[in-house]
Amino acid sequence: MNQSKRLTDGALLTAIFMVLLLVTVFVPVLSIFAMFVLPVPFVIYASRYNWKPTLLMLVAAMILTTLFATVFSLPIAVLMGFGGLMIGSAIYQNVSAYETWARGTFGFIVGLLFVFVYSQVLFDVNWIEEFESALAESMQMSTAFLEQFGAGEQQMEETQELLEQQIGLLTDLFPVGLAVAAVVLAFISQWLSYKVINRIERKELRFPPFRMLQFPVSVIWIYLAALVFSFIELDPDNVLYLGAQNLLVITGLLMSLQGISFIFFYAHHKNISKAIPILSVVLIVIFAPLLYLVRILGIIDIGFRLRDRMTDNNEK
C-alpha cells in the first residue's frame, strides 16, 4: 500500500512539475511566477518520502523534460529539482527552518553550478563573459551619456577608469551573485512550500521570527580569515585572492544580517515599537556606511552571545 501510494504521489507530482515547467518555457507572462513554484512538487515529495525516492522522481522529470520540452529546459529541471529535494529532505528530518534554508541554498548552488557547466559545454555560453559584455555595454552607454553633457577629456578618462575597476570587481564577485541568487531561490521556494504543505497536510511549518536568527561562531572565524587574506597583496587573477574576496563579501553579508536580527531582538526584548527596527533597516539601506556598524554589531552578538546575556540578566 505504501509503495503504491509512493508511486502514485510521485507520478502526480512529476506531472504537476511538467505542467509548471511547460508554463515557464512557453508562457512568458507567467514564467516568473512559475519559476518560483517549480521546486514545490519536489519539496512535497521529499518531505513525505525523503531524498532517495525524490532522486528517482528527479531522474524521471529530467527524462520527461528532454522529451516534451526543449534541451534548454533540462538545466531548469536539475536546478529546481535538486533545490527542492534538499529543502524537502530537511523538512522530512524535522530540522529547523533556518537549517532547512541553508540546505536548500546549498542545493540551489549545486544546481546553478550545473547550469553554468551545462551551458558552457553544450552551448559554449560563458556566463562570466556574457556578464562582462553586458557591463562593458553599460559602460559605453554611460560614457556616451557624459559626452553629450560636454564632460572634459580628463573627467572622461577618470570616469572610464573607475567604471573599468568596478567591472573587474563585479566580475570577480560573480560567485557571490550565484550564492545570493541561491539564497533567494531557497527562501521563496521554502516559504511557498510551507504554505502548500500546511494547507494540504494540516501542518504548521513556518519560519521563526527574524529576531531569532543566529549564525554559528564559525562564521566569524571564516570572516576573519578572509579579512586577513584581503590585506595580503596577491595577484588579482589568483584563485586564492578571488576566493578570499568572495568569502569576505558573503560572510560580511551574514554578519550584517546577524546585526539587523539583533536590532529586532533588542526591540522585542525591550518592548520597543516594531517601527523602530524597521526604520533602522530603511536607514541602513539609504546610508550604506551604517552597514559596517551593523556588521560589527553582528560580530559582537555572535562572539559574545549578547542575546543569551540579556536573557539571563532578565531572568535574574
Backbone as numpy.savetxt, mean C-alpha at the origin, in Angstrom:
# Nx Ny Nz CAx CAy CAz Cx Cy Cz
-19.53 -34.02 2.31 -20.38 -32.81 2.31 -19.50 -31.56 2.31
-18.50 -31.53 3.22 -17.61 -30.38 3.29 -16.83 -30.21 1.99
-16.38 -31.35 1.42 -15.65 -31.29 0.16 -16.54 -30.76 -0.95
-17.78 -31.20 -0.98 -18.73 -30.75 -1.99 -19.00 -29.25 -1.84
-19.18 -28.80 -0.60 -19.43 -27.37 -0.36 -18.21 -26.54 -0.74
-17.03 -27.06 -0.46 -15.81 -26.34 -0.81 -15.70 -26.15 -2.32
-16.01 -27.23 -3.07 -15.95 -27.14 -4.53 -17.01 -26.18 -5.07
-18.21 -26.25 -4.47 -19.29 -25.36 -4.91 -18.95 -23.90 -4.65
-18.46 -23.63 -3.45 -18.07 -22.26 -3.12 -16.95 -21.77 -4.03
-15.99 -22.65 -4.30 -14.88 -22.28 -5.16 -15.34 -21.94 -6.57
-16.23 -22.77 -7.12 -16.74 -22.53 -8.47 -17.55 -21.23 -8.53
-18.39 -21.01 -7.50 -19.22 -19.81 -7.48 -18.37 -18.53 -7.37
-17.42 -18.56 -6.45 -16.60 -17.37 -6.23 -15.64 -17.12 -7.41
-15.20 -18.19 -8.06 -14.37 -18.01 -9.25 -15.19 -17.38 -10.37
-16.45 -17.82 -10.51 -17.33 -17.23 -11.52 -17.57 -15.74 -11.23
-17.78 -15.41 -9.96 -17.97 -14.00 -9.58 -16.72 -13.19 -9.92
-15.55 -13.77 -9.62 -14.30 -13.08 -9.95 -14.19 -12.83 -11.44
-14.55 -13.82 -12.26 -14.43 -13.68 -13.71 -15.36 -12.58 -14.22
-16.57 -12.51 -13.66 -17.50 -11.44 -14.06 -16.91 -10.07 -13.73
-16.37 -9.94 -12.52 -15.75 -8.67 -12.11 -14.55 -8.34 -12.99
-13.77 -9.35 -13.34 -12.59 -9.13 -14.19 -13.00 -8.65 -15.58
-14.04 -9.27 -16.15 -14.50 -8.86 -17.48 -15.06 -7.44 -17.44
-15.73 -7.10 -16.34 -16.21 -5.73 -16.18 -15.03 -4.76 -16.13
-13.99 -5.15 -15.39 -12.80 -4.31 -15.27 -12.14 -4.08 -16.62
-12.08 -5.13 -17.44 -11.37 -5.05 -18.72 -12.19 -4.34 -19.79
-13.50 -4.63 -19.85 -14.29 -4.18 -20.99 -15.27 -3.04 -20.69
-15.43 -2.65 -19.43 -16.34 -1.55 -19.09 -15.53 -0.48 -18.37
-14.96 0.46 -19.11 -14.05 1.46 -18.52 -14.67 2.27 -17.39
-15.97 2.57 -17.49 -16.61 3.41 -16.48 -16.58 2.75 -15.11
-16.78 1.43 -15.08 -16.85 0.70 -13.81 -15.52 0.06 -13.42
-14.50 0.21 -14.24 -13.26 -0.52 -14.03 -12.56 -0.13 -12.72
-12.62 1.15 -12.35 -11.92 1.59 -11.14 -12.55 0.94 -9.91
-13.89 0.96 -9.84 -14.57 0.33 -8.70 -14.34 -1.18 -8.69
-14.48 -1.81 -9.86 -14.32 -3.26 -9.95 -12.92 -3.69 -9.56
-11.93 -2.85 -9.84 -10.54 -3.18 -9.51 -10.36 -3.43 -8.01
-11.03 -2.64 -7.19 -10.91 -2.81 -5.74 -11.74 -3.97 -5.22
-12.75 -4.38 -5.97 -13.61 -5.49 -5.53 -13.04 -6.84 -5.95
-12.15 -6.85 -6.94 -11.63 -8.11 -7.48 -11.05 -9.06 -6.42
-10.30 -8.58 -5.41 -9.74 -9.53 -4.44 -10.78 -10.15 -3.51
-11.98 -9.56 -3.42 -12.95 -9.99 -2.41 -13.34 -11.47 -2.53
-13.61 -12.02 -3.75 -13.91 -13.46 -3.82 -12.81 -14.34 -3.25
-11.56 -13.98 -3.48 -10.44 -14.76 -2.93 -10.37 -14.61 -1.41
-10.65 -13.40 -0.91 -10.65 -13.18 0.53 -11.72 -14.04 1.20
-12.92 -14.06 0.63 -14.02 -14.83 1.21 -13.68 -16.32 1.24
-13.15 -16.82 0.11 -12.84 -18.25 0.04 -11.72 -18.63 0.99
-10.66 -17.81 1.04 -9.53 -18.10 1.93 -9.94 -17.96 3.40
-10.87 -17.06 3.71 -11.32 -16.90 5.09 -12.12 -18.11 5.56
-12.64 -18.88 4.62 -13.40 -20.09 4.97 -12.52 -21.34 4.98
-11.59 -21.44 4.00 -10.88 -22.70 3.81 -9.35 -22.58 3.86
-8.83 -21.41 4.19 -7.39 -21.15 4.28 -6.74 -21.10 2.89
-5.41 -21.08 2.85 -4.70 -20.71 1.63 -4.56 -21.82 0.60
-4.48 -23.10 1.03 -4.23 -24.18 0.06 -5.35 -24.32 -0.97
-6.62 -24.46 -0.55 -7.69 -24.50 -1.56 -7.78 -23.21 -2.38
-7.46 -22.08 -1.74 -7.54 -20.80 -2.44 -6.47 -20.71 -3.52
-5.34 -21.36 -3.28 -4.29 -21.39 -4.30 -4.77 -22.12 -5.55
-5.53 -23.19 -5.35 -6.12 -23.91 -6.49 -7.15 -23.04 -7.20
-7.92 -22.28 -6.42 -8.88 -21.35 -7.01 -8.16 -20.30 -7.85
-7.02 -19.84 -7.37 -6.24 -18.84 -8.11 -5.73 -19.42 -9.43
-5.25 -20.66 -9.39 -4.79 -21.32 -10.62 -5.93 -21.43 -11.63
-7.11 -21.84 -11.14 -8.28 -21.94 -12.02 -8.64 -20.58 -12.60
-8.58 -19.54 -11.76 -8.90 -18.19 -12.23 -7.90 -17.73 -13.28
-6.63 -18.07 -13.11 -5.60 -17.70 -14.09 -5.86 -18.38 -15.43
-6.24 -19.66 -15.40 -6.53 -20.39 -16.64 -7.74 -19.78 -17.35
-8.80 -19.52 -16.59 -10.01 -18.94 -17.17 -9.75 -17.53 -17.70
-8.91 -16.79 -17.00 -8.57 -15.43 -17.45 -7.87 -15.48 -18.80
-6.95 -16.42 -18.96 -6.23 -16.57 -20.22 -7.17 -16.97 -21.36
-8.19 -17.80 -21.04 -9.09 -18.30 -22.06 -10.15 -17.28 -22.46
-10.74 -16.60 -21.48 -11.91 -15.76 -21.75 -11.62 -14.26 -21.76
-10.54 -13.85 -21.15 -10.17 -12.43 -21.19 -9.00 -12.28 -22.15
-8.06 -11.45 -21.84 -6.89 -11.27 -22.70 -5.62 -11.64 -21.94
-4.54 -11.79 -22.69 -3.25 -12.10 -22.06 -2.83 -10.98 -21.12
-3.25 -9.75 -21.47 -2.90 -8.60 -20.63 -3.57 -8.66 -19.27
-4.66 -9.44 -19.15 -5.42 -9.50 -17.90 -4.86 -10.50 -16.90
-3.97 -11.39 -17.35 -3.42 -12.39 -16.45 -2.71 -11.79 -15.24
-1.88 -10.74 -15.40 -1.25 -10.14 -14.22 -2.26 -9.60 -13.21
-3.41 -9.11 -13.70 -4.44 -8.61 -12.78 -4.96 -9.74 -11.92
-5.19 -10.91 -12.54 -5.68 -12.06 -11.79 -4.68 -12.49 -10.72
-3.39 -12.51 -11.07 -2.36 -12.90 -10.11 -2.27 -11.88 -8.98
-2.26 -10.60 -9.34 -2.15 -9.53 -8.35 -3.30 -9.58 -7.35
-4.52 -9.59 -7.85 -5.69 -9.56 -6.97 -5.88 -10.88 -6.24
-5.56 -11.97 -6.93 -5.72 -13.28 -6.31 -4.77 -13.50 -5.16
-3.50 -13.14 -5.35 -2.52 -13.37 -4.30 -2.75 -12.43 -3.12
-3.09 -11.18 -3.42 -3.41 -10.25 -2.33 -4.62 -10.71 -1.53
-5.67 -11.13 -2.23 -6.87 -11.62 -1.54 -6.61 -12.88 -0.75
-5.76 -13.77 -1.29 -5.40 -15.00 -0.59 -4.74 -14.69 0.75
-3.81 -13.74 0.75 -3.09 -13.41 1.99 -4.02 -12.79 3.03
-4.92 -11.92 2.59 -5.87 -11.30 3.53 -6.83 -12.35 4.09
-7.39 -13.18 3.20 -8.34 -14.20 3.64 -7.71 -15.23 4.55
-6.49 -15.64 4.25 -5.80 -16.61 5.10 -5.56 -16.04 6.50
-5.24 -14.73 6.57 -5.04 -14.09 7.87 -6.35 -14.04 8.66
-7.46 -13.79 7.96 -8.78 -13.80 8.63 -9.09 -15.20 9.14
-8.78 -16.21 8.34 -9.00 -17.61 8.75 -8.23 -17.94 10.02
-7.03 -17.39 10.16 -6.17 -17.66 11.32 -6.45 -16.74 12.50
-7.46 -15.87 12.35 -7.89 -14.98 13.44 -6.78 -14.07 13.96
-5.93 -13.58 13.08 -4.93 -12.61 13.51 -5.58 -11.23 13.56
-4.88 -10.26 14.13 -5.44 -8.92 14.29 -5.64 -8.25 12.93
-6.48 -7.23 12.92 -6.79 -6.54 11.67 -5.55 -5.90 11.07
-4.69 -5.33 11.92 -3.50 -4.66 11.40 -2.47 -5.66 10.88
-2.38 -6.82 11.52 -1.50 -7.86 10.98 -2.05 -8.40 9.67
-3.37 -8.52 9.59 -4.01 -8.92 8.34 -3.67 -7.93 7.24
-3.72 -6.67 7.57 -3.36 -5.60 6.62 -1.91 -5.76 6.16
-1.02 -6.05 7.10 0.40 -6.23 6.76 0.58 -7.42 5.82
-0.10 -8.52 6.09 0.02 -9.69 5.22 -0.55 -9.41 3.84
-1.68 -8.70 3.82 -2.26 -8.33 2.54 -1.34 -7.44 1.74
-0.68 -6.51 2.43 0.28 -5.63 1.76 1.41 -6.44 1.14
1.92 -7.42 1.89 2.97 -8.29 1.35 2.47 -9.04 0.12
1.24 -9.53 0.18 0.67 -10.24 -0.96 0.57 -9.37 -2.20
0.13 -8.13 -2.02 0.02 -7.23 -3.17 1.38 -6.80 -3.68
2.38 -6.68 -2.79 3.73 -6.36 -3.25 4.25 -7.48 -4.16
4.05 -8.74 -3.73 4.46 -9.87 -4.57 3.73 -9.85 -5.90
2.42 -9.54 -5.85 1.64 -9.46 -7.08 2.13 -8.35 -8.01
2.46 -7.20 -7.44 2.95 -6.09 -8.26 4.32 -6.41 -8.87
5.15 -7.12 -8.12 6.44 -7.54 -8.68 6.23 -8.51 -9.84
5.23 -9.39 -9.73 4.91 -10.29 -10.83 4.47 -9.49 -12.06
3.61 -8.50 -11.84 3.16 -7.65 -12.95 4.35 -6.95 -13.60
5.27 -6.47 -12.77 6.45 -5.77 -13.27 7.29 -6.70 -14.16
7.58 -7.90 -13.67 8.39 -8.86 -14.42 7.65 -9.34 -15.66
6.37 -9.62 -15.52 5.54 -10.11 -16.63 5.53 -9.12 -17.80
5.28 -7.84 -17.47 5.24 -6.82 -18.53 6.61 -6.61 -19.15
7.67 -6.79 -18.36 9.03 -6.61 -18.87 9.41 -7.75 -19.81
9.11 -8.99 -19.41 9.54 -10.16 -20.19 8.68 -10.35 -21.44
7.35 -10.29 -21.28 6.47 -10.61 -22.40 6.23 -9.43 -23.33
6.14 -8.23 -22.79 5.77 -7.07 -23.62 6.88 -6.03 -23.73
8.03 -6.33 -23.12 9.17 -5.42 -23.18 8.79 -4.01 -22.72
7.99 -3.96 -21.66 7.56 -2.69 -21.07 8.23 -2.55 -19.70
9.07 -1.54 -19.56 9.76 -1.30 -18.30 9.07 -0.14 -17.58
8.49 -0.44 -16.42 7.74 0.59 -15.69 8.62 1.78 -15.34
9.85 1.51 -14.93 10.73 2.60 -14.51 11.04 3.52 -15.69
11.32 2.92 -16.86 11.60 3.73 -18.04 10.37 4.54 -18.46
9.19 3.90 -18.37 7.96 4.62 -18.70 7.73 5.76 -17.72
8.03 5.50 -16.47 7.87 6.53 -15.43 8.82 7.70 -15.69
10.06 7.39 -16.06 11.03 8.43 -16.38 10.59 9.24 -17.60
10.04 8.56 -18.59 9.58 9.26 -19.80 8.44 10.22 -19.48
7.51 9.76 -18.63 6.39 10.62 -18.24 6.88 11.84 -17.47
7.85 11.63 -16.58 8.40 12.75 -15.82 9.17 13.71 -16.73
9.89 13.15 -17.72 10.63 14.00 -18.65 9.68 14.87 -19.47
8.57 14.29 -19.91 7.57 15.07 -20.66 7.00 16.17 -19.78
6.74 15.84 -18.53 6.24 16.85 -17.60 7.25 17.98 -17.41
8.54 17.63 -17.36 9.58 18.64 -17.21 9.63 19.54 -18.44
9.50 18.98 -19.63 9.50 19.77 -20.85 8.33 20.74 -20.89
7.16 20.27 -20.42 5.99 21.15 -20.39 6.21 22.30 -19.40
6.82 21.99 -18.25 7.09 23.03 -17.26 8.09 24.06 -17.80
9.10 23.57 -18.51 10.10 24.47 -19.09 9.47 25.38 -20.14
8.62 24.79 -20.99 7.95 25.58 -22.03 7.02 26.62 -21.39
6.40 26.24 -20.28 5.50 27.17 -19.57 6.28 28.36 -19.03
7.47 28.10 -18.51 8.29 29.20 -17.99 8.79 30.10 -19.11
9.09 29.49 -20.27 9.56 30.29 -21.40 8.49 31.27 -21.87
7.24 30.83 -21.81 6.15 31.70 -22.23 6.04 32.94 -21.35
6.45 32.81 -20.11 6.37 33.94 -19.18 7.69 34.73 -19.13
8.58 34.45 -20.08 9.79 35.24 -20.24 10.82 35.03 -19.16
10.95 33.81 -18.65 11.96 33.52 -17.63 13.36 33.65 -18.23
14.31 34.15 -17.43 15.68 34.34 -17.89 16.39 33.02 -18.12
17.48 33.08 -18.87 18.22 31.86 -19.21 18.79 31.19 -17.97
19.33 31.98 -17.06 19.90 31.41 -15.83 18.83 30.76 -14.98
17.70 31.44 -14.89 16.58 30.87 -14.12 16.09 29.58 -14.75
16.07 29.54 -16.09 15.65 28.33 -16.79 16.61 27.17 -16.50
17.91 27.46 -16.52 18.89 26.41 -16.26 18.77 25.88 -14.83
18.59 26.80 -13.88 18.44 26.39 -12.48 17.19 25.54 -12.29
16.10 25.97 -12.92 14.85 25.23 -12.82 14.98 23.85 -13.44
15.61 23.79 -14.61 15.78 22.50 -15.28 16.65 21.55 -14.47
17.71 22.08 -13.87 18.59 21.26 -13.04 17.84 20.72 -11.82
17.01 21.58 -11.22 16.22 21.15 -10.07 15.22 20.06 -10.46
14.58 20.24 -11.60 13.61 19.24 -12.08 14.29 17.91 -12.38
15.49 17.97 -12.95 16.23 16.73 -13.25 16.60 15.99 -11.96
16.97 16.74 -10.93 17.27 16.13 -9.64 16.03 15.46 -9.05
14.89 16.14 -9.19 13.64 15.58 -8.67 13.24 14.32 -9.43
13.46 14.34 -10.75 13.15 13.14 -11.55 14.02 11.97 -11.10
15.32 12.24 -10.88 16.21 11.18 -10.41 15.78 10.64 -9.06
15.36 11.54 -8.15 14.92 11.12 -6.82 13.65 10.29 -6.90
12.68 10.75 -7.69 11.42 10.02 -7.82 11.63 8.64 -8.46
12.56 8.58 -9.41 12.87 7.29 -10.04 13.50 6.33 -9.03
14.42 6.85 -8.22 15.06 6.02 -7.19 14.04 5.50 -6.18
12.99 6.30 -5.93 11.98 5.93 -4.93 10.80 5.17 -5.55
10.99 4.66 -6.75 9.92 3.90 -7.41 9.45 2.71 -6.57
10.37 1.95 -5.93 9.90 0.86 -5.06 8.99 1.34 -3.93
9.23 2.55 -3.42 8.35 3.10 -2.39 6.94 3.28 -2.95
6.88 3.73 -4.21 5.57 3.89 -4.84 4.83 2.56 -4.94
5.55 1.48 -5.27 4.93 0.16 -5.32 4.42 -0.26 -3.94
5.23 0.01 -2.91 4.84 -0.36 -1.55 3.61 0.41 -1.10
3.57 1.71 -1.40 2.41 2.53 -1.02 1.15 2.05 -1.76
1.31 1.72 -3.04 0.18 1.20 -3.82 -0.33 -0.10 -3.20
0.59 -0.97 -2.77 0.20 -2.23 -2.13 -0.53 -1.98 -0.81
-0.06 -1.01 -0.05 -0.70 -0.68 1.23 -2.14 -0.22 1.00
-2.32 0.66 0.01 -3.66 1.18 -0.28 -4.58 0.07 -0.79
-4.08 -0.75 -1.72 -4.87 -1.86 -2.24 -5.29 -2.82 -1.13
-4.34 -3.14 -0.25 -4.63 -4.07 0.84 -5.68 -3.49 1.79
-5.55 -2.21 2.11 -6.50 -1.60 3.05 -7.92 -1.59 2.47
-8.05 -1.11 1.23 -9.39 -1.03 0.63 -9.99 -2.42 0.45
-9.17 -3.37 -0.03 -9.67 -4.74 -0.23 -10.11 -5.37 1.09
-9.32 -5.17 2.13 -9.65 -5.73 3.44 -10.92 -5.09 4.00
-11.04 -3.77 3.86 -12.22 -3.07 4.36 -13.49 -3.53 3.65
-13.41 -3.65 2.31 -14.57 -4.12 1.55 -14.91 -5.57 1.91
-13.87 -6.39 2.07 -14.09 -7.80 2.43 -14.75 -7.92 3.79
-14.33 -7.11 4.75 -14.97 -7.11 6.07 -16.46 -6.83 5.94
-16.81 -5.83 5.11 -18.21 -5.47 4.93 -19.02 -6.64 4.35
-18.45 -7.28 3.32 -19.15 -8.38 2.66 -19.26 -9.59 3.59
-18.17 -9.96 4.25 -18.18 -11.13 5.15 -19.12 -10.89 6.33
-19.11 -9.70 6.88 -20.03 -9.38 7.99 -21.48 -9.51 7.56
-21.76 -9.09 6.32 -23.14 -9.18 5.83 -23.55 -10.63 5.54
-22.65 -11.39 4.93 -22.99 -12.75 4.52 -22.97 -13.72 5.70
-21.94 -13.64 6.52 -21.71 -14.65 7.56 -22.01 -14.14 8.98
-22.57 -12.96 9.08 -22.97 -12.40 10.39 -21.79 -12.31 11.36
-20.65 -11.92 10.84 -19.48 -11.73 11.71 -19.32 -10.25 12.04
-18.36 -9.95 12.88 -18.12 -8.57 13.28 -16.64 -8.21 13.09
-16.20 -8.39 11.86 -14.81 -8.05 11.53 -14.72 -6.55 11.29
-13.74 -5.91 11.88 -13.54 -4.47 11.68 -12.13 -4.08 12.10
-11.71 -2.95 11.59 -10.44 -2.39 12.03 -10.62 -1.78 13.41
-9.66 -1.99 14.31 -9.73 -1.29 15.60 -9.51 0.20 15.37
-9.85 1.04 16.35 -9.65 2.49 16.19 -8.21 2.82 15.80
-8.06 3.85 14.98 -6.74 4.25 14.49 -5.80 4.58 15.65
-6.37 5.04 16.76 -5.52 5.40 17.91 -4.83 4.19 18.52
-5.28 2.98 18.19 -4.69 1.76 18.73 -3.54 1.24 17.86
-3.30 1.88 16.74 -2.21 1.45 15.85 -0.87 1.60 16.55
-0.07 0.53 16.55 1.25 0.58 17.19 2.18 -0.41 16.50
3.26 0.12 15.95 4.23 -0.70 15.24 5.25 -1.28 16.22
5.88 -2.40 15.85 6.89 -3.00 16.74 8.16 -2.15 16.82
8.95 -2.37 17.88 10.17 -1.60 18.11 11.18 -1.83 16.98
11.12 -2.97 16.34 12.09 -3.29 15.28 12.05 -2.27 14.14
10.89 -1.62 13.95 10.79 -0.62 12.88 11.75 0.54 13.14
11.94 0.90 14.42 12.86 1.99 14.77 14.28 1.63 14.36
14.70 0.40 14.65 16.07 -0.02 14.32 16.29 -0.03 12.80
15.27 -0.45 12.06 15.39 -0.43 10.59 15.51 1.01 10.11
14.72 1.90 10.72 14.77 3.32 10.35 16.13 3.93 10.65
16.67 3.61 11.84 17.97 4.16 12.22 19.10 3.62 11.33
19.01 2.32 10.98 20.02 1.74 10.09 19.99 2.42 8.72
18.80 2.62 8.19 18.67 3.30 6.90 19.15 4.75 7.00
18.91 5.39 8.14 19.35 6.77 8.35 20.88 6.86 8.35
21.53 5.90 8.99 22.99 5.88 9.03 23.55 5.72 7.63
22.98 4.80 6.85 23.46 4.57 5.49 23.24 5.80 4.60
22.18 6.58 4.91 21.91 7.76 4.10 22.98 8.82 4.27
23.71 8.81 5.39 24.78 9.78 5.63 26.11 9.34 5.03
26.18 8.07 4.63 27.41 7.57 4.01 27.41 7.92 2.53
28.53 8.45 2.04 28.62 8.82 0.64 28.78 7.57 -0.22
27.70 7.24 -0.91 27.70 6.07 -1.78 27.36 6.50 -3.20
27.68 5.65 -4.14 27.32 5.89 -5.53 25.79 5.86 -5.64
25.16 6.91 -6.21 23.70 6.94 -6.33 23.13 5.75 -7.09
23.95 5.12 -7.95 23.48 3.95 -8.69 23.72 2.65 -7.92
24.33 2.76 -6.75 24.62 1.57 -5.95 23.33 1.00 -5.36
23.22 -0.33 -5.38 22.02 -0.98 -4.86 21.83 -0.68 -3.38
22.94 -0.64 -2.63 22.87 -0.34 -1.20 22.30 1.05 -0.96
22.73 2.01 -1.78 22.23 3.39 -1.66 20.73 3.44 -1.94
20.31 2.81 -3.04 18.90 2.83 -3.40 18.05 2.13 -2.35
18.56 1.00 -1.84 17.82 0.28 -0.80 17.68 1.10 0.47
18.77 1.79 0.86 18.73 2.61 2.08 17.75 3.77 1.93
17.75 4.41 0.75 16.83 5.53 0.52 15.38 5.09 0.57
15.09 3.96 -0.05 13.71 3.47 -0.05 13.28 3.02 1.34
14.18 2.35 2.06 13.86 1.94 3.44 13.62 3.15 4.33
14.43 4.19 4.13 14.31 5.39 4.94 12.95 6.05 4.73
12.52 6.12 3.49 11.22 6.74 3.20 10.08 5.91 3.77
10.13 4.57 3.55 9.04 3.71 4.02 8.94 3.72 5.53
10.06 3.51 6.22 10.02 3.50 7.69 9.70 4.88 8.24
10.14 5.94 7.53 9.78 7.30 7.95 8.29 7.52 7.89
7.65 6.99 6.85 6.19 7.08 6.75 5.51 6.32 7.90
6.07 5.16 8.23 5.50 4.39 9.34 5.63 5.14 10.66
6.77 5.77 10.87 6.97 6.56 12.09 5.99 7.74 12.15
5.75 8.35 10.99 4.80 9.46 10.94 3.39 8.98 11.25
3.02 7.84 10.69 1.70 7.26 11.01 1.58 6.97 12.50
2.67 6.47 13.09 2.67 6.18 14.52 2.46 7.47 15.32
3.13 8.55 14.90 2.97 9.82 15.59 1.56 10.36 15.50
0.95 10.26 14.31 -0.43 10.72 14.14 -1.38 9.87 14.98
-1.12 8.56 15.00 -1.93 7.66 15.82 -1.85 8.04 17.30
-0.64 8.43 17.75 -0.48 8.83 19.15 -1.27 10.11 19.46
-1.32 11.02 18.49 -2.11 12.25 18.70 -3.57 11.90 18.95
-4.11 10.95 18.16 -5.50 10.51 18.36 -5.65 9.80 19.70
-4.64 8.98 20.06 -4.70 8.29 21.35 -4.70 9.28 22.50
-3.82 10.28 22.43 -3.71 11.28 23.50 -5.02 12.05 23.65
-5.61 12.43 22.51 -6.88 13.17 22.56 -7.98 12.33 23.20
-8.02 11.04 22.86 -9.03 10.15 23.45 -8.75 9.94 24.93
-7.47 9.78 25.29 -7.09 9.53 26.68 -7.42 10.72 27.57
-7.28 11.93 27.04 -7.54 13.15 27.80 -8.95 13.70 27.58
-9.78 12.92 26.86 -11.16 13.34 26.57 -11.21 14.68 25.83
-10.28 14.86 24.91 -10.26 16.05 24.07 -11.12 15.80 22.84
-11.75 16.85 22.35 -12.62 16.73 21.18 -11.88 16.11 19.99
-12.58 15.28 19.21 -11.98 14.64 18.04 -11.58 15.67 16.98
-12.16 16.85 17.07 -11.83 17.88 16.08 -10.36 18.30 16.18
-9.78 18.21 17.37 -8.39 18.63 17.56 -7.41 17.74 16.80
-7.44 16.40 16.98 -6.51 15.58 16.19 -6.78 15.65 14.69
-8.04 15.78 14.31 -8.35 15.91 12.87 -7.75 17.20 12.32
-7.88 18.29 13.07 -7.27 19.56 12.67 -5.75 19.44 12.61
-5.19 18.66 13.52 -3.73 18.44 13.51 -3.28 17.76 12.22
-4.05 16.78 11.78 -3.71 16.08 10.54 -3.77 17.04 9.36
-4.80 17.89 9.33 -4.93 18.87 8.25 -3.72 19.80 8.23
-3.30 20.25 9.40 -2.13 21.15 9.48 -0.87 20.44 9.03
-0.75 19.15 9.37 0.43 18.37 8.95 0.49 18.26 7.44
-0.68 18.07 6.82 -0.73 17.97 5.35 -0.38 19.30 4.71
-0.87 20.40 5.29 -0.63 21.73 4.72 0.81 22.18 4.94
1.30 21.98 6.16 2.67 22.40 6.51 3.55 21.17 6.64
4.20 20.80 5.54 4.99 19.57 5.48 6.06 19.46 6.56
6.75 20.56 6.96 7.79 20.42 8.00 7.26 19.84 9.32
5.97 19.99 9.59 5.40 19.43 10.82 5.48 17.90 10.82
5.60 17.33 9.62 5.66 15.87 9.51 6.89 15.32 10.22
7.99 16.07 10.22 9.21 15.61 10.90 9.02 15.59 12.42
8.29 16.58 12.94 8.00 16.59 14.37 7.11 15.41 14.75
6.14 15.13 13.90 5.24 14.00 14.15 6.03 12.69 14.08
6.99 12.63 13.17 7.83 11.42 13.04 8.64 11.20 14.32
9.20 12.28 14.87 9.94 12.17 16.14 9.01 11.70 17.26
7.78 12.23 17.26 6.79 11.80 18.26 6.50 10.32 18.13
6.41 9.82 16.89 6.17 8.40 16.66 7.32 7.54 17.16
8.56 8.01 16.94 9.73 7.26 17.42 9.72 7.20 18.95
9.42 8.33 19.59 9.37 8.35 21.06 8.26 7.45 21.58
7.13 7.47 20.90 5.99 6.65 21.32 6.34 5.16 21.30
6.99 4.73 20.21 7.36 3.31 20.11 8.49 2.97 21.08
9.53 3.81 21.06 10.72 3.50 21.84 10.51 3.53 23.34
9.69 4.48 23.82 9.49 4.64 25.27 8.12 4.18 25.74
7.34 3.58 24.84 6.02 3.06 25.19 5.19 4.11 25.95
5.03 5.28 25.34 4.30 6.37 25.98 2.87 5.98 26.34
2.23 5.21 25.48 0.83 4.85 25.73 0.71 3.98 26.98
1.63 3.00 27.10 1.59 2.13 28.28 1.83 2.93 29.55
2.77 3.88 29.48 3.07 4.71 30.66 1.85 5.55 31.04
1.19 6.14 30.05 0.03 6.98 30.33 -1.11 6.14 30.92
-1.30 4.94 30.35 -2.37 4.07 30.84 -2.09 3.61 32.26
-0.82 3.24 32.54 -0.45 2.78 33.88 -0.61 3.89 34.90
-0.19 5.12 34.54 -0.32 6.25 35.47 -1.78 6.57 35.73
-2.61 6.39 34.71 -4.04 6.67 34.89 -4.68 5.67 35.83
-4.22 4.39 35.76 -4.78 3.36 36.63 -4.35 3.58 38.09
-3.13 4.14 38.25 -2.66 4.40 39.61 -3.42 5.57 40.24
